[in-house]
Amino acid sequence: MDEKFDCIIVGGGVAGLAAAMTLARKNLKFLLIEKGEFAGAKNVSGGVLWGEDLAKLVPDYWEEEDGGWERFINHRRLTFLDEGSSFSVDFKSQHFNETPYTGVVVLRSKFDRWLAGKVEEAIAESDYAMDSFVAPNILVEEILMEGDKAVGIRAGEEKFYADSVILAEGVNNLLTRQVGLQDSYVPADHMLTGVKEVIRFDQKVLEDRFQLNGLSGMSNEFVGYATRGIEGGGFLYTNRDTLSIGLVLGLKDLREKGSPDKKLTPYDILNDFKNHPAIADTIRGGEVVEYSAHIVSSGDKRVIPEKLYKAGLLVCGEAANLLMNAGKAIQGMDYAIRSGILAAENIVQAKEKNDFSEARMKAYQDELEKSYIMKDINNFQDAVHMLHDPLMYQKVPNLINHFGRQFFSISNRPTRKAREMMRESVKEHASWWELVKLGIKGARSL
């Protein structure tokens, strides 16, 4: 194929689609390549898309009768579990009902396909309506290089050329490794495995059970017994007529504690989680319609490539391991969208100057460093590390629930002071010194 594009985007997830939308609106000629049958076909993840960048891509998306999202979040809950109890911090507010929403629940297969349709509409309105393409069912096997500059891609026997390439290939970033930006081996202690089920209900049953009104929704994160002592946590999100429930588990910890002798698999842990008293009543009567698993970054910035650029090439989204969980929310899709937008804007500027040198491409990483993405990742690394401390996902949930059982139980005996109950709980599950150290870590991280 002799035609040359301004840019080739590898990957039809939210990062690639955000980049494509930006390029289409800036009248650049591009090719977006997706290995799945359609955008989202290979993406089994889902969850909450936080922030307002979606409104920048699709203004007034909330007014569409059948948009790509499921529900907006107006109810948030954090739950600490031990083997038989749960203790939750619960927050619900009217201000979450205002548009643009600060968080929407998505099922990625549906959402990515919808967003790809919006990209097609933007292409149709551009100057290159007949020359820009979203091309599914193509596996990119190699980035074509001339010296140190990316000049295109190879898919099978076909070669496609462009002034620039944006890699939005996802967490299994083989092409990012091929061009030397990511180490060939990423330590297992920097990666997590996510397992999830989608459970269907009658929509009214779902809305009544979770006190949902209209398209309002709830997100619930879980810490403690949900993971059976494995590093990680659990989640539950309400969709239109389903809910997504699952776990993220540290690969290294799972390998060491889930040895063949113990036969502790992610699916076993998920089943135990679903049978917990706090969960079993919640999902009662539902039908499992989907099970999926995928790898995600732990949010440790040490796994982010030192350089996210080469001459003619940029890396964004999960391919760059841009993700963070500092305890308030798991952020990844919003990072992917913003980094895709920033990458595309840098390509637009490079096109205007006809300069795709490494020095020009570096401007993308400079903008990324100034964005909320890297500011948050840099500012909250201590919180990320604290969440992965065994004290947080083992002893603290047990201590909190031990205290809760005493505090909320009423018996025909003299009631003890709360401080006495707390002393007993600390003595049973931790030490004051451990809690002091954790408090200091928490103060520094927040």
C-alpha positions as CSV (number, residue, x, y, z in Angstrom):
1,M,0.0,0.0,0.0
2,D,1.6,3.2,-1.2
3,E,-0.7,5.7,0.7
4,K,1.0,7.4,3.7
5,F,-1.0,8.5,6.7
6,D,-0.3,11.4,9.1
7,C,-0.6,8.9,11.9
8,I,-1.3,5.3,12.6
9,I,-2.9,4.4,15.9
10,V,-2.5,0.9,17.2
11,G,-5.3,-0.2,19.5
12,G,-9.0,0.6,19.5
13,G,-9.5,1.0,23.3
14,V,-10.3,4.3,24.9
15,A,-6.8,5.7,24.6
16,G,-6.7,4.9,20.8
17,L,-10.2,6.1,20.2
18,A,-9.6,9.4,22.2
19,A,-6.5,10.0,20.0
20,A,-8.5,9.2,16.8
21,M,-11.3,11.5,17.8
22,T,-8.8,14.3,18.3
23,L,-7.0,13.7,15.0
24,A,-10.3,13.6,13.1
25,R,-11.4,16.9,14.5
26,K,-8.0,18.4,13.6
27,N,-8.3,17.2,10.0
28,L,-5.4,14.8,10.0
29,K,-5.4,11.6,7.9
30,F,-5.0,8.6,10.1
31,L,-5.5,4.8,10.3
32,L,-6.7,3.2,13.6
33,I,-6.0,-0.5,13.7
34,E,-7.8,-2.8,16.1
35,K,-7.0,-6.5,16.4
36,G,-10.6,-7.4,17.5
37,E,-13.6,-7.9,15.3
38,F,-14.7,-4.4,16.5
39,A,-13.5,-1.9,19.0
40,G,-14.1,-3.4,22.4
41,A,-14.3,-7.0,21.1
42,K,-11.1,-7.9,22.9
43,N,-11.6,-5.7,25.9
44,V,-13.3,-7.6,28.7
45,S,-12.7,-5.0,31.5
46,G,-15.2,-2.5,32.8
47,G,-15.8,-0.3,35.7
48,V,-16.1,3.4,36.4
49,L,-14.8,6.0,34.0
50,W,-14.0,9.0,36.3
51,G,-13.7,12.7,35.4
52,E,-15.1,14.8,32.7
53,D,-12.8,14.1,29.7
54,L,-15.6,12.0,28.1
55,A,-17.6,15.2,27.7
56,K,-14.7,16.7,25.8
57,L,-14.9,13.8,23.3
58,V,-18.7,13.5,23.2
59,P,-20.3,16.7,24.4
60,D,-23.7,16.2,26.0
61,Y,-23.2,12.4,25.9
62,W,-25.6,12.1,28.8
63,E,-28.5,13.3,26.7
64,E,-28.3,10.3,24.3
65,E,-31.1,7.8,24.9
66,D,-28.8,4.8,24.2
67,G,-25.3,6.0,25.0
68,G,-22.4,3.7,25.6
69,W,-22.4,4.1,29.3
70,E,-24.5,2.2,31.9
71,R,-25.1,4.5,34.9
72,F,-23.7,7.6,36.6
73,I,-22.2,7.2,40.1
74,N,-24.0,9.1,42.8
75,H,-23.4,6.6,45.6
76,R,-19.9,5.5,46.8
77,R,-19.1,2.9,49.4
78,L,-15.8,1.5,50.9
79,T,-16.2,-1.8,52.8
80,F,-13.8,-3.6,55.1
81,L,-14.4,-7.3,55.4
82,D,-13.3,-10.1,57.8
83,E,-14.5,-13.7,57.5
84,G,-18.1,-13.0,58.7
85,S,-18.6,-9.2,59.0
86,S,-18.5,-6.0,57.0
87,F,-17.9,-2.4,58.0
88,S,-18.7,0.3,55.4
89,V,-18.0,3.9,54.9
90,D,-20.9,5.2,52.8
91,F,-21.3,8.5,50.9
92,K,-24.2,9.6,48.7
93,S,-24.7,13.2,47.4
94,Q,-27.1,15.1,45.2
95,H,-24.1,17.0,43.7
96,F,-23.1,13.8,41.8
97,N,-26.3,14.1,39.8
98,E,-25.0,17.2,38.0
99,T,-23.7,17.0,34.4
100,P,-21.2,16.4,33.1
101,Y,-21.1,13.4,35.5
102,T,-17.9,12.9,37.5
103,G,-18.1,9.1,37.1
104,V,-20.0,6.8,34.8
105,V,-20.1,3.0,34.8
106,V,-19.1,1.3,31.6
107,L,-19.0,-2.2,30.1
108,R,-16.0,-1.8,27.8
109,S,-17.2,-4.0,24.9
110,K,-20.3,-1.9,24.6
111,F,-18.7,1.4,25.5
112,D,-15.7,1.1,23.1
113,R,-17.9,0.1,20.2
114,W,-20.2,3.2,20.9
115,L,-17.1,5.5,21.1
116,A,-15.8,4.0,17.8
117,G,-19.1,5.0,16.2
118,K,-18.5,8.6,17.4
119,V,-15.0,8.5,15.9
120,E,-16.6,7.3,12.6
121,E,-18.9,10.3,12.7
122,A,-16.0,12.7,13.3
123,I,-14.2,11.1,10.3
124,A,-17.2,11.7,8.1
125,E,-17.2,15.4,9.1
126,S,-13.5,15.8,8.5
127,D,-11.6,16.7,5.3
128,Y,-10.4,13.1,5.1
129,A,-13.7,11.4,5.2
130,M,-12.6,9.0,2.4
131,D,-9.0,8.6,3.6
132,S,-9.1,8.0,7.3
133,F,-10.1,4.6,8.6
134,V,-11.0,2.5,11.6
135,A,-9.8,-0.9,10.6
136,P,-10.7,-4.0,12.8
137,N,-9.5,-7.6,12.5
138,I,-5.9,-6.6,12.0
139,L,-3.0,-7.7,14.2
140,V,0.0,-5.4,14.1
141,E,3.1,-7.6,14.4
142,E,5.9,-5.0,14.0
143,I,6.7,-1.3,14.2
144,L,8.6,-0.3,11.1
145,M,11.7,1.7,11.9
146,E,14.1,3.6,9.7
147,G,17.1,4.1,12.0
148,D,15.6,5.4,15.3
149,K,12.4,6.7,13.7
150,A,9.1,4.9,13.5
151,V,7.7,5.1,10.0
152,G,4.8,2.7,10.0
153,I,3.6,-0.8,10.9
154,R,3.6,-4.3,9.5
155,A,0.5,-6.6,9.8
156,G,1.2,-10.0,8.2
157,E,2.6,-9.3,4.8
158,E,1.1,-5.8,4.6
159,K,3.0,-2.6,5.4
160,F,1.4,0.7,6.2
161,Y,3.4,3.9,6.4
162,A,2.9,7.1,8.4
163,D,4.7,10.2,9.7
164,S,3.9,9.0,13.2
165,V,2.6,6.1,15.3
166,I,0.6,6.2,18.5
167,L,0.8,2.9,20.5
168,A,-2.4,2.4,22.5
169,E,-2.1,-1.4,22.5
170,G,-3.0,-2.0,26.1
171,V,-1.2,-3.6,29.0
172,N,0.2,-6.4,27.0
173,N,2.5,-3.9,25.3
174,L,4.6,-6.1,23.0
175,L,5.2,-3.4,20.4
176,T,6.2,-0.9,23.1
177,R,8.8,-3.6,24.2
178,Q,9.8,-4.2,20.5
179,V,10.8,-0.6,20.1
180,G,12.8,-0.7,23.4
181,L,10.7,1.6,25.5
182,Q,9.4,-1.0,28.0
183,D,11.6,-3.7,29.6
184,S,11.1,-7.1,28.1
185,Y,10.3,-8.4,31.6
186,V,8.1,-6.5,34.1
187,P,8.4,-7.8,37.7
188,A,5.3,-9.7,38.8
189,D,5.1,-7.6,42.0
190,H,4.2,-4.6,39.8
191,M,1.2,-6.4,38.1
192,L,-2.2,-7.6,39.2
193,T,-4.7,-10.0,37.7
194,G,-8.4,-8.9,37.6
195,V,-11.2,-11.4,37.6
196,K,-14.8,-10.3,37.1
197,E,-18.3,-11.7,36.7
198,V,-21.3,-9.8,35.2
199,I,-24.5,-10.9,36.9
200,R,-27.9,-10.1,35.4
201,F,-31.1,-9.1,37.3
202,D,-34.5,-7.8,36.4
203,Q,-33.8,-4.1,36.2
204,K,-36.4,-3.2,38.8
205,V,-35.0,-5.7,41.2
206,L,-31.5,-4.3,40.8
207,E,-32.7,-0.7,41.2
208,D,-34.8,-1.6,44.3
209,R,-32.0,-3.6,45.9
210,F,-29.4,-0.8,45.5
211,Q,-31.8,2.1,45.9
212,L,-31.1,3.5,42.4
213,N,-33.2,6.2,40.9
214,G,-33.3,6.5,37.1
215,L,-29.8,6.0,35.8
216,S,-28.0,6.6,39.1
217,G,-25.6,4.0,40.2
218,M,-23.3,2.8,43.0
219,S,-19.6,1.8,43.2
220,N,-18.4,-0.3,46.1
221,E,-14.7,-1.2,46.8
222,F,-13.8,-3.9,49.3
223,V,-10.7,-4.4,51.4
224,G,-9.9,-7.4,53.6
225,Y,-11.2,-11.0,53.5
226,A,-12.4,-10.5,49.9
227,T,-9.0,-11.6,48.7
228,R,-8.3,-14.4,51.2
229,G,-5.1,-12.7,52.4
230,I,-3.8,-12.1,48.9
231,E,-2.6,-8.6,48.0
232,G,-5.5,-6.7,46.3
233,G,-9.2,-5.8,46.8
234,G,-12.7,-6.3,45.5
235,F,-15.2,-4.2,43.6
236,L,-18.9,-4.1,42.7
237,Y,-20.5,-1.7,40.2
238,T,-24.1,-1.4,39.1
239,N,-24.9,-1.5,35.4
240,R,-28.3,-1.0,33.7
241,D,-29.7,-4.4,34.4
242,T,-26.5,-6.2,35.6
243,L,-23.8,-5.7,38.1
244,S,-20.1,-6.2,37.8
245,I,-18.4,-7.9,40.7
246,G,-14.7,-9.0,40.9
247,L,-11.3,-8.8,42.4
248,V,-7.8,-7.5,41.6
249,L,-5.1,-9.8,43.0
250,G,-1.3,-9.3,43.1
251,L,0.4,-11.8,40.7
252,K,3.4,-12.3,42.9
253,D,1.4,-12.8,46.1
254,L,-1.1,-15.1,44.3
255,R,1.8,-17.2,43.0
256,E,3.4,-17.5,46.4
257,K,0.3,-18.1,48.5
258,G,-1.7,-19.9,45.8
259,S,0.8,-22.7,45.2
260,P,-0.4,-26.0,43.6
261,D,-0.6,-27.6,47.1
262,K,-3.0,-24.9,48.3
263,K,-5.0,-24.9,45.0
264,L,-5.9,-21.2,45.5
265,T,-6.9,-19.9,42.1
266,P,-8.4,-16.5,41.3
267,Y,-11.7,-18.2,40.5
268,D,-11.8,-19.9,43.9
269,I,-11.1,-16.6,45.6
270,L,-13.9,-14.9,43.7
271,N,-16.4,-17.7,44.6
272,D,-15.4,-17.3,48.3
273,F,-15.9,-13.5,47.9
274,K,-19.4,-14.0,46.4
275,N,-20.3,-16.3,49.3
276,H,-19.4,-13.8,52.0
277,P,-22.5,-12.8,54.0
278,A,-22.1,-9.2,52.9
279,I,-22.1,-10.2,49.2
280,A,-24.3,-13.3,49.1
281,D,-27.5,-11.4,49.9
282,T,-26.6,-8.6,47.4
283,I,-26.3,-10.9,44.4
284,R,-29.1,-13.4,45.4
285,G,-31.2,-14.4,42.4
286,G,-28.9,-13.1,39.8
287,E,-27.7,-15.0,36.7
288,V,-24.0,-15.0,35.8
289,V,-23.7,-14.0,32.1
290,E,-20.0,-13.3,31.8
291,Y,-16.7,-14.2,33.4
292,S,-13.5,-12.6,32.4
293,A,-9.9,-12.1,33.5
294,H,-7.1,-9.6,32.5
295,I,-3.8,-8.2,33.7
296,V,-3.5,-4.6,35.0
297,S,-0.7,-2.5,36.4
298,S,-0.5,-2.2,40.2
299,G,-0.2,1.6,39.9
300,D,3.5,1.6,41.0
301,K,5.2,4.3,38.9
302,R,8.3,2.2,38.6
303,V,6.6,0.1,36.0
304,I,5.9,3.2,33.8
305,P,8.5,3.3,31.0
306,E,11.1,6.1,31.5
307,K,10.5,7.3,28.0
308,L,7.1,7.3,26.3
309,Y,8.4,8.6,23.0
310,K,10.8,8.0,20.1
311,A,11.1,9.8,16.9
312,G,7.7,9.4,15.2
313,L,6.2,7.4,18.0
314,L,4.3,8.0,21.3
315,V,2.9,5.5,23.9
316,C,-0.3,6.2,25.8
317,G,-2.9,4.6,28.1
318,E,-2.4,1.1,29.6
319,A,0.5,0.5,27.1
320,A,2.3,3.1,29.2
321,N,1.0,1.5,32.5
322,L,-0.8,4.7,33.4
323,L,-3.0,3.5,36.3
324,M,-3.4,4.4,39.9
325,N,-5.3,3.2,43.0
326,A,-4.6,5.4,45.9
327,G,-7.6,4.2,47.9
328,K,-10.2,6.7,46.6
329,A,-10.8,5.1,43.2
330,I,-9.2,2.9,40.6
331,Q,-8.2,5.3,37.8
332,G,-7.1,3.9,34.4
333,M,-9.7,4.7,31.8
334,D,-9.6,8.4,32.5
335,Y,-5.8,8.4,32.3
336,A,-6.1,6.5,29.0
337,I,-8.5,9.1,27.5
338,R,-6.4,12.1,28.6
339,S,-3.1,10.6,27.5
340,G,-4.7,9.7,24.1
341,I,-5.8,13.3,23.7
342,L,-2.4,14.6,24.7
343,A,-0.6,12.2,22.3
344,A,-2.9,13.3,19.4
345,E,-2.5,17.0,20.1
346,N,1.3,16.5,20.0
347,I,1.0,14.8,16.6
348,V,-1.1,17.7,15.3
349,Q,1.6,20.2,16.4
350,A,4.3,18.0,14.9
351,K,2.4,17.9,11.6
352,E,2.1,21.7,11.6
353,K,5.9,22.0,11.9
354,N,6.6,18.9,9.8
355,D,8.9,17.8,12.6
356,F,8.5,14.3,14.0
357,S,11.9,14.2,15.7
358,E,12.5,12.7,19.1
359,A,12.9,16.2,20.5
360,R,9.5,17.2,19.1
361,M,7.9,14.0,20.4
362,K,9.3,14.6,23.9
363,A,6.8,17.5,24.2
364,Y,4.1,14.8,24.7
365,Q,5.8,13.5,27.8
366,D,6.3,17.1,29.1
367,E,2.6,17.7,28.8
368,L,1.9,14.4,30.4
369,E,4.0,15.4,33.4
370,K,2.1,18.7,33.7
371,S,-1.3,16.9,33.5
372,Y,-3.3,15.6,36.5
373,I,-2.2,12.1,35.5
374,M,1.5,12.3,36.4
375,K,0.8,14.8,39.2
376,D,-1.5,12.4,40.9
377,I,0.8,9.4,40.2
378,N,3.8,11.2,41.6
379,N,1.9,12.8,44.6
380,F,0.2,9.6,45.8
381,Q,2.8,6.9,45.4
382,D,3.0,6.6,49.1
383,A,-0.7,5.9,49.2
384,V,-0.3,3.3,46.5
385,H,2.4,1.5,48.5
386,M,0.4,1.8,51.7
387,L,-2.6,0.0,50.1
388,H,-0.3,-2.9,49.1
389,D,1.0,-3.3,52.7
390,P,-0.3,-6.5,54.3
391,L,-1.4,-4.5,57.3
392,M,-4.0,-2.7,55.2
393,Y,-5.6,-5.8,53.5
394,Q,-5.3,-8.2,56.5
395,K,-5.0,-6.7,60.0
396,V,-6.8,-3.4,59.6
397,P,-10.1,-4.9,58.2
398,N,-10.1,-7.6,60.9
399,L,-9.5,-5.0,63.6
400,I,-12.3,-2.7,62.3
401,N,-14.8,-5.5,62.1
402,H,-13.8,-6.9,65.6
403,F,-14.5,-3.4,66.9
404,G,-17.8,-3.1,65.0
405,R,-19.1,-6.4,66.3
406,Q,-18.6,-5.2,69.9
407,F,-19.8,-1.6,69.3
408,F,-23.0,-2.5,67.5
409,S,-24.0,-5.5,69.6
410,I,-26.5,-4.9,72.5
411,S,-26.6,-7.4,75.4
412,N,-28.2,-7.4,78.8
413,R,-24.9,-6.6,80.4
414,P,-23.2,-3.3,81.3
415,T,-22.0,-1.6,78.1
416,R,-18.2,-1.0,77.9
417,K,-16.7,2.3,76.7
418,A,-15.8,2.4,73.0
419,R,-12.1,3.0,73.9
420,E,-12.1,-0.3,75.9
421,M,-13.5,-2.1,72.8
422,M,-10.9,-0.5,70.6
423,R,-8.1,-1.5,72.9
424,E,-9.3,-5.1,72.8
425,S,-9.6,-5.1,69.0
426,V,-6.1,-3.7,68.6
427,K,-4.7,-6.2,71.1
428,E,-6.4,-9.0,69.2
429,H,-5.4,-8.1,65.6
430,A,-2.4,-5.7,65.6
431,S,-0.4,-3.4,67.9
432,W,-0.6,0.3,68.7
433,W,2.9,0.7,67.2
434,E,1.8,-0.8,63.9
435,L,-1.2,1.6,63.8
436,V,1.0,4.6,64.7
437,K,3.3,3.8,61.8
438,L,0.3,3.3,59.5
439,G,-1.1,6.6,60.6
440,I,2.1,8.4,59.8
441,K,2.3,6.7,56.4
442,G,-1.3,7.7,55.8
443,A,-0.7,11.4,56.8
444,R,2.3,11.6,54.5
445,S,0.5,9.9,51.6
446,L,-2.6,12.1,51.7
